[in-house]
Amino acid sequence: MQSSLTQINPRNEEEEKKIILREYRALLRALKLSLKKGDKRLLRRAFEISVDAHKDMRRKSGEPYILHPLAVARIVVEEIGLGVTSAICALLHDTVEDTEITLEDIEQEFGVAYMKIIDGLTKISNVVDLKADTTVQAENFRKILLTLADDPRVILIKLADRLHNMRTLDSMSREKQLKISSETTYIYSPLAHRLGLYEIKSELEDLALKFTQPEVYTEIAKGLKETKRDRTRYINEFIKPIKEELTAGGFDFELYGRPKAIHSIWNKMRTKHVSFEEVFDLFAIRVILHSKPEKEKEDCWKVYSIVTNFYRPSPDRLRDWISVPKSNGYEALHTTVMGPGGRWVEVQIRTSRMNEIAEKGLAAHWKYKEGGTSQQESKLDAWLHHLRDMLSNPDTDTLDFLQDFKLDLFTEEIYIYTPKGDMRVLPKSATALDFAFDIHSELGARCIGAKVNYRLVPISHQLASGDQVEIITSSKQKPSEDWLSFVTTAKAKSRIKYYLKEEKRKIGDDGKAILQRKMEHLGLTISPYNLNELCVFYKKPSLLDLYYAVAVDSVDLRELKQLTIIGDKLIQPIKESKPELKNTPDEIKPVKPAKGAELIIFGESSDKIKYKLAQCCQPIPGDDVFGFVTTGEGLKIHRTDCPNAAQLLANYGHRVVKTKWAKNKEISFLSGVRITGLDDVGVIQKITHIISGELKMNMRSLSIDSKDGIFEGTIMVYVHDREELDGLCQELGSLKGITKVERLEAHEE
């Protein structure tokens, strides 16, 4: 969240006071049912402190800053379902960081519990730090997860803060929009998903898409708007017989259809290579039952039976999360049935209690767990315990941990049983070794095999839901590098890396002694400066890698003679400069860009900047792009919808440079098109006639594969910009018998 200081216009002051008061009253109304004696006075005090602390501050949009903490407090109460304590902390969440108020002041005024939550929020508030280097960014994420393990309210308030920032991101610069949106998809929406906040997760993803790929977002939103009438008609036709049957059966229920989130529609279009018109399940039907606790399961299955009496279900699309809830507490029955007109329709069946858990996630989960330990409570607590366990390991490499942890956030789950019948939840595609590490780190490190359903299997064996697994160990077993290639859980990966690092450290100690003797012999001091210079000279990422390389003889210490010694300092040898290449768009003389400079690619300044076009997304003029300063290859240009964009922008924001295309029609770029259609006589001739004859484009390659009367082909052509490529797709799409034409992504080649 960003703020800037401006003078308040006296004419607007009265109007603004009314707006602030209106928001505060709305917050009070939302808390009405949970206010106990003395709560109102505390809330009022927090509001007054926040108003006073932020009185001279404005947001980038120009509105008074106090509206931001008020909005966050309302999200926390209305959309997440937390109570008075969290609302007070939300009102004060920026005071310690942005104003003169200290944690001691808060402790004095409200008590230790409030101070701890605000301290947690202050620690993680610097995640959006464009200047921070990679490890600082990752450390900030680690702090978020640590606070999550200690008091989940901190992360829930942080998610509300992020949601409000995303809703008001319009007033930010394009650079900040990209950075904050990417960070949201990279860490915050997976966290919201893991904590069961599905509504917030969907909105965060939709808003991130709106800012990273505005064209895609607008196109899908427009499509949803245009098809609304047809959808409503279809939903009404679909639910009519079910409604009648449920009413006749005496059920107390709500039944409605709701559109899928824009991001999930886009995901389907992207992964299944279909257009918006071809995405059938644009909506889901939801049945919410108001059942007594003891009849919940029975009623849900009765409704399933009624739905499948009218519509044939897809047997492989039944998801029973009532018998075995997800580890974030989610409970529901999902099935996909064949509706009228041959369209697949997803039906979700849940009770009002399950629905509250689905929408309010962790907060609702607490509310219901007071009545005794439920199955999902123990699973969610186990996950938080597992998270604490991983974070408490001081040797975990933070960036690696973040990558591995992300895998755990979004995966589907399988249920595995121990020999005694205890159930463990693991991500889909987990192996026997993952299971061993899940039970205990030492069990994983000593694992040599397993018995799955009484049958002997190797440690790399992939488990399936319902397997019963017994781990076999040996005291002689040691983790090895190749284990990392088949384990999938973050816990297994981080423990294996830790064991390998320990092993490396033991060997590295010998290398350290050898290197120190050599340096003393040359009369060099063993200073951090000199050791750093040696890492650079031998191209090793860390001192440990250097010591290890010396110990295993993979570097030649005789090469030290190439270094110059001045006093007790090492100086790198001067490299011969290579002759400059002329007229190659990929490789140009390097100059460090000025801070905030807008690089114009292939423009007047292109002879001053060294850059390359990223192979992962192959940008061409007209694409929305950003520059990324790499360590060895200068500046690389990526598309904002590149598969790697979210990770780069979220973790390495300080290396991002604003870029835009200059108008230049002299340089051509290689790009690809994928084409599908009916295998008809002369189809290739028609395609080549359009490319070479009508559009006069230079074609590098054309490969066609035909099977059972359908052909699929890829065409690599040289184009000047995106407009030309879109024109080509349009022309080819208009040919008779061609069913689909789309831009080829680099990773598909």
VOGU-3710 file (C-alpha; in Angstrom, 3 decimals, decimal comma):
1> mqssltqinp> 0,000/0,000/0,000  1,323/3,383/-1,035  0,664/6,814/0,376  1,586/10,369/-0,495  1,253/13,578/1,505  -0,875/16,459/0,196  -2,761/19,415/1,643  -6,495/18,796/2,229  -8,760/21,122/0,283  -10,984/22,940/2,886
11> rneeeekkii> -14,036/22,800/0,555  -13,877/19,010/0,474  -13,049/18,598/4,165  -16,689/18,446/5,350  -17,655/16,054/2,554  -14,692/13,781/3,383  -15,591/13,763/7,092  -19,088/12,541/6,165  -17,656/9,737/3,987  -15,239/8,639/6,765
21> lreyrallra> -18,049/8,623/9,345  -20,324/6,681/6,993  -17,643/3,979/6,548  -17,081/3,776/10,316  -20,827/3,345/10,951  -20,961/0,591/8,309  -18,163/-1,193/10,196  -20,109/-0,861/13,472  -23,224/-2,318/11,805  -21,200/-5,271/10,486
31> lklslkkgdk> -19,909/-5,958/14,030  -23,282/-5,441/15,719  -23,805/-9,102/16,671  -20,290/-9,686/18,026  -19,858/-6,490/20,108  -19,441/-7,258/23,823  -19,281/-4,838/26,745  -16,416/-2,368/26,292  -15,764/-3,392/22,640  -17,422/-0,294/21,202
41> rllrrafeis> -15,199/1,992/23,300  -12,028/0,117/22,146  -13,129/0,236/18,501  -13,874/3,969/18,758  -10,442/4,554/20,333  -8,699/2,619/17,536  -10,650/4,622/14,932  -9,709/7,954/16,570  -6,004/6,998/16,842  -5,961/5,919/13,175
51> vdahkdmrrk> -7,760/9,092/11,993  -5,332/11,268/13,918  -2,215/9,317/12,858  -3,124/9,414/9,140  -4,740/12,896/9,129  -2,219/14,450/6,710  -1,893/11,400/4,463  -3,485/10,672/1,119  -3,563/7,605/-1,072  -2,324/7,779/-4,674
61> sgepyilhpl> -5,982/8,167/-5,764  -6,186/11,405/-3,744  -8,658/10,141/-1,115  -7,930/10,464/2,645  -5,661/7,606/3,777  -7,959/6,634/6,691  -10,454/5,177/4,162  -7,938/2,375/3,473  -7,735/0,964/7,061  -11,536/1,354/7,337
71> avarivveei> -12,049/-0,617/4,111  -9,611/-3,324/5,299  -11,498/-3,579/8,636  -14,813/-4,009/6,756  -13,351/-6,752/4,515  -11,987/-8,512/7,618  -15,444/-8,497/9,262  -17,887/-8,770/6,326  -15,979/-10,978/3,877  -13,661/-13,021/6,106
81> glgvtsaica> -15,910/-13,175/9,163  -13,426/-12,169/11,884  -14,451/-10,206/14,986  -13,725/-7,047/16,976  -10,039/-7,789/17,779  -9,187/-8,206/14,102  -11,230/-5,103/13,137  -9,265/-2,988/15,675  -5,945/-4,386/14,371  -7,043/-3,691/10,780
91> llhdtvedte> -7,791/-0,055/11,693  -4,316/0,283/13,203  -2,408/-1,934/10,743  -0,440/0,897/9,091  0,080/3,184/12,096  3,344/1,688/13,415  4,927/1,568/9,958  3,723/4,889/8,519  3,279/7,188/11,534  4,940/8,076/14,840
101> itledieqef> 2,859/5,593/16,860  4,964/2,779/18,385  4,172/-0,804/19,376  4,608/0,294/23,029  1,817/2,868/22,528  -0,492/0,152/21,190  0,363/-2,255/24,017  -0,359/0,480/26,582  -3,662/1,440/24,953  -5,031/-1,993/23,955
111> gvaymkiidg> -2,896/-4,760/25,512  -0,340/-7,402/24,483  -2,659/-9,463/22,209  -3,330/-6,462/19,926  0,325/-5,407/19,946  1,437/-8,888/18,808  -0,945/-8,929/15,838  0,066/-5,404/14,750  3,738/-6,331/15,177  3,121/-9,315/12,869
121> ltkisnvvdl> 1,408/-7,052/10,309  4,239/-4,493/10,467  6,874/-7,197/9,931  5,219/-8,374/6,743  4,139/-5,004/5,386  7,349/-4,541/3,389  6,730/-7,398/0,995  6,030/-4,919/-1,793  9,534/-3,515/-1,842  10,753/-2,690/-5,323
131> kadttvqaen> 14,277/-2,016/-4,070  14,680/-5,211/-2,069  16,972/-7,880/-3,436  15,787/-11,426/-4,026  16,574/-12,884/-0,639  14,999/-9,928/1,186  11,805/-10,474/-0,834  11,796/-14,170/-0,025  12,592/-13,490/3,651  9,524/-11,239/3,781
141> frkilltlad> 7,367/-14,062/2,455  8,906/-16,320/5,052  7,896/-13,831/7,764  4,327/-13,938/6,456  4,291/-17,708/6,770  5,850/-17,616/10,241  3,122/-15,259/11,450  0,554/-17,535/9,818  1,867/-20,434/11,864  1,753/-18,351/15,088
151> dprvilikla> -1,530/-16,430/14,708  -3,499/-16,947/11,468  -5,410/-13,678/12,089  -2,296/-11,782/10,957  -2,356/-13,339/7,497  -6,150/-12,979/7,237  -5,872/-9,213/7,899  -2,938/-9,071/5,456  -5,088/-10,777/2,795  -7,828/-8,172/3,404
161> drlhnmrtld> -5,199/-5,419/3,047  -3,968/-6,944/-0,226  -7,535/-7,337/-1,536  -8,292/-3,644/-0,931  -4,989/-2,635/-2,547  -5,867/-4,751/-5,597  -9,341/-3,168/-5,771  -7,762/0,301/-5,792  -4,747/-0,458/-8,002  -5,939/1,783/-10,875
171> smsrekqlki> -4,194/4,856/-9,462  -0,764/3,160/-9,326  1,961/3,347/-11,977  2,035/0,529/-14,563  5,281/-0,761/-13,047  3,740/-1,055/-9,558  0,552/-2,593/-10,997  2,570/-5,356/-12,656  4,729/-5,949/-9,590  1,869/-6,052/-7,063
181> ssettyiysp> -0,403/-8,144/-9,342  2,317/-10,699/-9,993  3,084/-10,981/-6,316  -0,641/-11,506/-5,687  -0,910/-14,448/-8,108  2,430/-15,837/-6,952  1,805/-15,992/-3,198  -1,402/-14,327/-1,934  -4,065/-16,084/-4,019  -2,513/-19,541/-3,346
191> lahrlglyei> -2,515/-18,653/0,380  -6,170/-17,570/0,242  -6,933/-20,879/-1,517  -5,039/-22,882/1,119  -6,903/-21,114/3,918  -10,251/-21,878/2,271  -11,072/-18,283/1,240  -12,332/-19,212/-2,229  -14,235/-15,968/-2,913  -11,196/-13,846/-2,034
201> kseledlalk> -8,860/-16,161/-3,964  -11,032/-15,784/-7,100  -11,276/-12,009/-6,801  -7,512/-11,636/-6,255  -6,819/-13,740/-9,369  -9,377/-11,815/-11,457  -7,963/-8,435/-10,394  -4,380/-9,593/-11,041  -5,422/-10,686/-14,547  -7,121/-7,308/-15,093
211> ftqpevytei> -3,799/-5,504/-14,544  -1,322/-7,981/-16,042  -3,398/-8,782/-19,145  -6,079/-6,114/-19,521  -7,065/-7,226/-23,067  -7,736/-10,835/-22,006  -9,690/-9,689/-18,940  -11,866/-7,252/-20,918  -12,554/-9,825/-23,642  -13,771/-12,485/-21,146
221> akglketkrd> -15,769/-9,960/-19,055  -17,452/-8,768/-22,272  -18,158/-12,376/-23,295  -19,766/-13,104/-19,899  -21,915/-9,989/-20,170  -23,089/-10,837/-23,693  -23,957/-14,451/-22,805  -25,699/-13,575/-19,520  -29,251/-13,799/-20,917  -28,635/-17,199/-22,571
231> rtryinefik> -26,962/-18,513/-19,415  -29,850/-17,397/-17,190  -32,358/-19,076/-19,506  -30,320/-22,309/-19,522  -29,843/-22,307/-15,715  -33,596/-21,828/-15,156  -34,383/-24,717/-17,510  -31,760/-26,923/-15,770  -32,845/-26,277/-12,173  -36,644/-26,342/-12,702
241> pikeeltagg> -37,162/-30,148/-12,281  -34,614/-30,348/-9,396  -36,345/-27,476/-7,583  -39,758/-29,157/-7,877  -38,426/-32,488/-6,594  -36,565/-30,886/-3,631  -39,669/-28,899/-2,643  -41,795/-32,065/-2,839  -39,188/-33,856/-0,660  -39,571/-31,224/2,071
251> fdfelygrpk> -36,024/-29,858/1,849  -35,174/-26,358/3,134  -32,790/-25,163/0,412  -31,403/-22,437/-1,875  -30,635/-23,237/-5,513  -28,879/-20,938/-7,978  -26,373/-20,765/-10,802  -23,293/-18,559/-10,638  -20,706/-17,658/-13,304  -17,166/-19,018/-12,960
261> aihsiwnkmr> -14,392/-16,527/-12,168  -12,772/-14,775/-15,150  -9,338/-16,149/-14,183  -10,569/-19,755/-14,096  -12,239/-19,325/-17,521  -8,979/-17,896/-18,902  -7,061/-20,813/-17,343  -9,346/-23,271/-19,121  -8,965/-21,411/-22,437  -5,184/-21,472/-22,032
271> tkhvsfeevf> -4,695/-25,069/-20,874  -7,282/-26,664/-23,175  -6,509/-24,341/-26,126  -10,150/-23,373/-26,609  -11,832/-20,045/-27,336  -14,312/-18,363/-24,964  -17,244/-19,702/-27,019  -15,912/-23,266/-26,584  -15,738/-23,132/-22,761  -18,964/-24,916/-21,823
281> dlfairvilh> -18,890/-24,815/-18,040  -19,004/-21,028/-17,657  -21,126/-21,481/-14,550  -21,767/-23,869/-11,677  -25,093/-24,764/-10,069  -25,035/-24,589/-6,285  -27,492/-26,298/-3,913  -27,301/-25,065/-0,293  -29,253/-27,083/2,269  -30,337/-25,819/5,685
291> skpekekedc> -29,936/-29,173/7,422  -29,564/-30,244/11,050  -25,907/-31,167/11,887  -26,693/-34,867/12,322  -28,504/-35,071/8,928  -26,003/-33,103/6,789  -24,273/-36,028/5,094  -27,507/-37,964/4,509  -29,282/-34,913/2,990  -26,412/-34,095/0,628
301> wkvysivtnf> -26,406/-37,628/-0,799  -30,216/-37,527/-1,170  -29,869/-34,338/-3,251  -27,118/-36,009/-5,322  -29,517/-38,876/-6,002  -32,269/-36,438/-7,116  -29,905/-34,506/-9,453  -28,597/-37,716/-11,071  -32,155/-39,016/-11,559  -32,693/-36,132/-14,012
311> yrpspdrlrd> -29,209/-35,808/-15,525  -26,576/-38,451/-16,257  -23,387/-37,863/-14,204  -19,812/-38,200/-15,478  -18,499/-41,056/-13,284  -14,930/-39,724/-13,105  -16,043/-36,213/-12,051  -17,571/-37,035/-8,643  -15,706/-35,335/-5,784  -16,745/-36,452/-2,292
321> wisvpksngy> -15,330/-33,872/0,132  -18,064/-34,625/2,680  -16,729/-38,028/3,738  -13,109/-36,765/3,510  -12,932/-32,929/3,695  -10,023/-31,052/2,102  -7,196/-30,153/4,482  -8,286/-26,490/4,476  -11,668/-27,535/5,876  -13,653/-27,424/2,597
331> ealhttvmgp> -16,651/-29,787/2,539  -19,008/-30,348/-0,407  -20,193/-32,851/-2,987  -19,238/-31,932/-6,571  -20,511/-33,729/-9,636  -20,584/-32,917/-13,348  -23,757/-33,954/-15,201  -24,922/-33,871/-18,819  -27,555/-31,110/-18,988  -30,080/-30,215/-21,700
341> ggrwvevqir> -28,598/-29,565/-25,162  -25,568/-31,775/-24,504  -23,750/-29,387/-22,168  -21,757/-30,483/-19,115  -22,862/-28,698/-15,933  -21,031/-28,718/-12,587  -23,314/-29,129/-9,539  -22,043/-28,326/-6,028  -24,045/-29,636/-3,065  -23,337/-28,330/0,448
351> tsrmneiaek> -25,082/-27,304/3,670  -25,204/-23,736/5,030  -22,465/-24,635/7,556  -20,264/-26,024/4,761  -21,035/-22,953/2,660  -19,834/-20,614/5,403  -16,598/-22,608/5,687  -16,227/-22,469/1,878  -16,612/-18,681/1,803  -15,060/-17,586/5,097
361> glaahwkyke> -12,416/-20,323/5,243  -10,228/-20,354/8,326  -12,359/-17,852/10,280  -15,574/-19,919/9,976  -13,555/-23,026/10,686  -12,606/-21,612/14,135  -16,210/-20,710/14,839  -17,343/-24,307/14,344  -14,401/-25,997/16,024  -15,444/-24,663/19,459
371> ggtsqqeskl> -18,034/-27,450/19,547  -15,312/-30,127/19,589  -12,463/-31,383/17,419  -13,731/-32,021/13,925  -11,952/-33,964/11,219  -11,060/-30,888/9,185  -9,898/-28,919/12,231  -7,248/-31,486/13,080  -6,141/-31,522/9,417  -5,834/-27,738/9,213
381> dawlhhlrdm> -4,022/-27,583/12,548  -1,726/-30,368/11,336  -0,921/-28,286/8,233  -0,098/-25,214/10,374  2,068/-27,423/12,614  3,823/-28,848/9,544  4,418/-25,286/8,299  5,911/-24,243/11,657  8,138/-27,321/11,573  9,506/-26,432/8,126
391> lsnpdtdtld> 10,075/-22,767/8,955  11,887/-23,508/12,196  14,735/-25,127/10,245  17,372/-22,331/10,105  19,235/-23,867/7,172  16,334/-23,825/4,746  17,241/-21,818/1,651  14,476/-19,210/1,601  14,021/-18,910/-2,173  14,013/-22,679/-2,625
401> flqdfkldlf> 11,585/-22,986/0,260  9,216/-20,464/-1,320  9,250/-22,362/-4,637  8,610/-25,706/-2,910  6,005/-24,265/-0,560  4,030/-22,859/-3,513  3,721/-26,410/-4,858  2,020/-27,402/-1,595  -0,486/-24,557/-1,749  -2,389/-25,366/-4,908
411> teeiyiytpk> -2,195/-29,098/-5,463  -4,975/-31,638/-5,393  -4,854/-34,018/-2,439  -4,678/-37,776/-1,944  -5,363/-39,694/1,269  -2,813/-42,279/2,436  -3,042/-44,625/5,423  -0,326/-45,791/7,844  -0,124/-49,508/8,797  -2,190/-48,649/11,931
421> gdmrvlpksa> -4,914/-46,997/9,829  -4,090/-43,313/10,542  -4,799/-41,055/7,553  -2,260/-38,593/6,110  -3,081/-35,983/3,442  -0,489/-35,584/0,667  -0,464/-33,719/-2,655  -1,390/-35,658/-5,785  1,641/-37,464/-7,362  3,392/-37,801/-3,961
431> taldfafdih> 5,791/-40,738/-3,669  6,561/-43,279/-0,948  9,540/-41,078/0,026  7,245/-38,032/0,439  5,101/-40,126/2,771  8,176/-41,138/4,821  9,265/-37,490/5,215  5,691/-36,486/6,062  5,731/-38,855/9,042  9,215/-37,869/10,265
441> selgarciga> 12,332/-36,281/8,752  14,633/-39,056/10,048  12,309/-41,751/8,671  12,585/-40,072/5,252  16,383/-39,775/5,434  16,763/-43,521/6,231  14,068/-44,780/3,804  15,178/-47,532/1,366  11,789/-48,749/0,167  8,149/-49,233/1,128
451> kvnyrlvpis> 5,331/-51,737/1,181  2,228/-50,338/-0,519  -0,825/-52,490/0,166  1,626/-55,232/1,330  3,546/-55,117/-1,993  7,228/-54,066/-2,048  7,858/-50,868/-4,083  10,834/-48,497/-4,629  11,002/-45,131/-2,799  10,084/-43,305/-6,039
461> hqlasgdqve> 6,746/-45,175/-6,336  3,823/-42,755/-6,865  1,020/-43,239/-4,364  -2,704/-43,286/-5,087  -5,549/-42,245/-2,808  -6,467/-45,020/-0,378  -3,025/-46,729/-0,374  -1,789/-48,204/2,905  1,958/-47,641/3,229  4,647/-49,131/5,456
471> iitsskqkps> 8,129/-47,567/5,264  11,288/-49,725/5,260  14,486/-48,109/6,590  18,213/-48,798/6,908  20,733/-47,090/9,198  23,231/-47,040/6,283  20,909/-45,052/3,980  21,773/-41,411/3,148  19,785/-38,861/1,078  21,128/-38,290/-2,441
481> edwlsfvtta> 20,751/-35,554/-5,077  18,524/-37,687/-7,364  15,853/-37,880/-4,628  14,962/-34,272/-5,446  13,856/-35,317/-8,944  10,906/-37,393/-7,716  9,714/-35,979/-4,375  6,869/-33,443/-4,613  6,211/-32,084/-1,104  7,907/-28,958/0,228
491> kaksrikyyl> 8,810/-30,746/3,469  10,642/-33,582/1,672  12,462/-31,176/-0,662  13,607/-28,840/2,105  14,816/-31,715/4,338  16,703/-33,438/1,502  18,375/-30,117/0,583  19,247/-29,612/4,247  20,871/-33,106/4,517  22,769/-32,608/1,236
501> keekrkigdd> 23,993/-29,204/2,405  25,203/-30,742/5,674  27,099/-33,403/3,702  28,540/-30,723/1,420  29,529/-28,650/4,456  31,502/-31,567/5,954  33,427/-32,062/2,688  33,703/-28,262/2,274  35,536/-27,985/5,618  38,488/-29,885/4,062
511> gkailqrkme> 38,406/-27,571/1,027  38,352/-24,536/3,318  41,544/-25,705/5,071  43,283/-26,367/1,705  42,292/-22,931/0,326  43,380/-21,101/3,490  46,828/-22,775/3,364  47,184/-21,784/-0,308  46,174/-18,161/0,429  48,595/-17,932/3,371
521> hlgltispyn> 51,357/-19,307/1,124  50,630/-16,488/-1,369  50,689/-13,942/1,475  46,965/-13,177/1,217  44,687/-12,345/4,143  41,585/-14,540/4,457  39,199/-11,570/4,308  35,538/-11,594/3,137  36,621/-9,325/0,239  39,282/-11,775/-1,014
531> lnelcvfykk> 37,004/-14,808/-0,587  34,276/-13,029/-2,548  36,768/-12,247/-5,331  37,723/-15,954/-5,471  34,025/-16,924/-5,807  33,730/-14,497/-8,741  36,971/-15,773/-10,332  35,948/-19,444/-10,106  32,287/-18,620/-10,957  30,906/-20,187/-7,770
541> pslldlyyav> 27,584/-18,890/-6,328  28,635/-19,227/-2,680  31,633/-19,826/-0,422  30,349/-23,300/0,412  30,362/-24,169/-3,310  33,913/-22,842/-3,609  35,178/-24,857/-0,610  33,411/-27,975/-1,891  34,924/-27,532/-5,388  38,419/-27,205/-3,842
551> avdsvdlrel> 37,876/-30,345/-1,734  36,753/-32,485/-4,709  39,437/-31,014/-7,033  36,962/-29,546/-9,526  38,863/-26,220/-9,558  42,562/-25,733/-10,206  44,219/-23,613/-7,511  47,230/-23,080/-9,831  45,015/-20,653/-11,785  45,341/-18,231/-8,845
561> kqltiigdkl> 48,526/-17,017/-10,565  46,275/-15,188/-13,067  45,075/-12,903/-10,244  46,993/-9,728/-9,326  47,901/-9,193/-5,653  48,069/-5,553/-4,536  48,979/-5,323/-0,847  46,781/-7,998/0,708  43,987/-7,664/-1,857  43,158/-9,810/-4,881
571> iqpikeskpe> 42,392/-8,068/-8,179  40,584/-9,852/-11,041  42,495/-10,304/-14,331  41,480/-7,786/-17,012  39,510/-9,509/-19,773  40,239/-8,723/-23,397  37,380/-6,771/-24,911  35,597/-8,539/-27,765  35,105/-6,731/-31,105  31,658/-5,120/-31,262
581> lkntpdeikp> 28,997/-6,787/-33,416  27,112/-4,547/-35,801  23,444/-4,728/-36,818  22,434/-7,620/-34,573  19,238/-6,821/-32,721  19,915/-9,399/-30,005  23,364/-8,330/-28,846  24,129/-4,647/-28,299  26,708/-2,664/-26,293  25,801/-2,687/-22,567
591> vkpakgaeli> 25,008/0,440/-20,614  23,355/0,342/-17,195  19,891/1,906/-17,553  19,222/5,002/-15,461  16,789/4,489/-12,542  13,219/4,687/-13,792  14,357/5,074/-17,407  11,883/3,928/-20,032  13,822/1,738/-22,435  12,697/1,991/-26,001
601> ifgessdkik> 13,400/-1,328/-27,628  14,696/-1,125/-31,201  14,469/2,667/-31,022  16,961/5,511/-31,067  18,541/4,341/-27,816  18,791/0,680/-28,880  22,479/0,982/-29,766  23,231/1,799/-26,118  21,467/-1,107/-24,441  22,291/-4,776/-24,494
611> yklaqccqpi> 19,146/-6,919/-24,446  17,772/-10,233/-25,592  14,255/-11,436/-26,284  13,275/-14,151/-23,797  12,864/-17,571/-25,403  10,182/-18,594/-22,891  7,582/-16,225/-24,373  9,106/-14,837/-27,636  7,793/-11,249/-27,456  7,172/-9,247/-30,618
621> pgddvfgfvt> 6,335/-5,521/-31,033  2,774/-4,846/-29,892  3,015/-7,288/-26,963  2,816/-5,815/-23,465  6,382/-6,308/-22,167  8,817/-5,573/-19,341  12,613/-5,655/-19,173  14,389/-7,914/-16,680  18,052/-7,418/-15,758  19,632/-10,909/-15,646
631> tgeglkihrt> 22,961/-11,655/-13,964  24,829/-12,934/-16,993  22,925/-11,977/-20,142  22,127/-8,298/-19,662  18,538/-7,182/-20,200  15,907/-9,724/-21,242  12,524/-8,722/-22,603  9,517/-10,784/-21,416  5,809/-10,588/-22,211  3,687/-9,690/-19,162
641> dcpnaaqlla> 1,689/-12,901/-19,771  4,893/-14,980/-19,935  4,674/-18,217/-17,897  7,639/-16,976/-15,825  6,428/-13,360/-15,387  4,675/-13,777/-12,014  7,733/-15,363/-10,413  10,194/-12,787/-11,829  8,064/-9,783/-10,887  7,191/-11,122/-7,433
651> nyghrvvktk> 10,684/-12,211/-6,406  13,005/-9,879/-8,304  11,000/-6,630/-8,543  14,175/-4,558/-8,139  15,508/-5,908/-11,462  12,490/-4,921/-13,547  12,925/-2,066/-16,052  10,049/-0,332/-17,838  10,125/-1,005/-21,562  8,052/-0,145/-24,597
661> waknkeisfl> 8,361/-0,828/-28,293  9,544/1,832/-30,698  7,970/1,975/-34,141  10,332/0,122/-36,458  9,209/-1,865/-39,459  12,704/-2,889/-40,566  13,303/-5,746/-38,132  11,455/-9,068/-38,350  10,765/-11,447/-35,466  10,280/-15,170/-35,589
671> sgvritgldd> 6,882/-16,175/-34,286  4,683/-19,243/-34,548  1,072/-20,153/-35,299  -0,740/-23,384/-34,456  -3,485/-24,358/-36,892  -6,118/-27,135/-36,716  -8,660/-28,195/-39,313  -10,148/-30,871/-41,575  -7,591/-32,708/-43,693  -8,831/-31,734/-47,136
681> vgviqkithi> -7,179/-31,800/-50,571  -5,223/-28,609/-51,262  -5,371/-27,263/-47,701  -1,570/-26,769/-47,499  -1,578/-24,934/-50,819  -4,271/-22,539/-49,498  -2,259/-21,887/-46,318  1,027/-21,203/-48,148  -0,796/-19,022/-50,707  -2,088/-16,740/-47,925
691> isgelkmnmr> 1,313/-16,513/-46,166  3,650/-16,136/-49,122  1,289/-14,935/-51,868  -1,258/-12,590/-50,282  0,548/-11,393/-47,127  4,092/-11,638/-48,600  5,465/-13,033/-45,338  8,737/-14,886/-44,971  7,998/-18,433/-43,744  10,753/-20,381/-41,968
701> slsidskdgi> 9,036/-23,742/-41,493  5,721/-25,546/-41,842  5,010/-28,914/-40,235  1,672/-30,708/-40,605  0,559/-33,855/-38,815  -2,619/-35,575/-39,994  -4,645/-38,262/-38,219  -8,141/-39,634/-38,851  -9,164/-36,792/-41,159  -7,951/-33,994/-38,808
711> fegtimvyvh> -4,685/-32,129/-39,293  -2,675/-30,073/-36,826  0,181/-27,920/-38,002  2,710/-25,375/-36,774  3,941/-22,550/-38,962  6,993/-20,438/-38,071  6,945/-17,036/-39,784  8,831/-13,753/-39,572  6,588/-10,819/-38,616  7,217/-7,152/-37,800
721> dreeldglcq> 4,726/-6,848/-34,947  1,709/-8,358/-33,217  -0,712/-6,615/-35,577  0,774/-8,564/-38,493  0,584/-11,838/-36,553  -3,068/-11,209/-35,577  -3,820/-10,394/-39,234  -2,280/-13,697/-40,313  -4,356/-15,634/-37,731  -7,509/-13,889/-38,985
731> elgslkgitk> -6,794/-14,668/-42,659  -5,987/-18,325/-41,966  -9,055/-18,671/-39,706  -11,334/-17,532/-42,547  -10,249/-20,452/-44,765  -12,866/-23,177/-45,282  -12,218/-26,255/-43,133  -9,901/-24,462/-40,676  -11,340/-24,824/-37,162  -8,747/-23,044/-35,039
741> verleahee> -5,748/-20,731/-35,435  -3,747/-19,412/-32,465  -0,363/-18,013/-31,570  2,154/-20,681/-30,640  3,658/-20,342/-27,171  7,413/-20,960/-27,041  7,166/-23,828/-24,530  4,882/-25,750/-26,933  7,380/-25,940/-29,788
//
